[in-house]
Amino acid sequence: MTPALARACAHAVHVITPERRVLRAGRASLYVLERAGWTWRARILRVPPLVWLVELGYRLVAANRDLAGRLLFRS
C-alpha cells in the first residue's frame, strides 16, 4: 500500500473490484451491499441522482463518525 492510498483509506472505505476498478466512499459501500445480497437495492441506489445522495450521506456520516456511532450503536 502506498502512503497516498493509506491516507485516502483513513478517510473513506475503498474497494478494488475483480476488474481492478477502485471504488471509494458511497460507491464502495453500494458495491459491498450488492455482493452481500442487497442486489436490487444497491442497483437502484447507484442510479443518479440517488448515488449522489448516497455519497452525501456517506460524507456526512464519515465526517461525524463519533456522533453517528453514538446514535446508531447505543448500548
Secondary structure, 3 states (H helix, E strand, C coil): CCHHHHHHHCCCCEEECCCCCEEEHHHHHHHHHHHCCCHHHHHHHCCCCHHHHHHHHHHHHHHCHHHHHHHHCCC
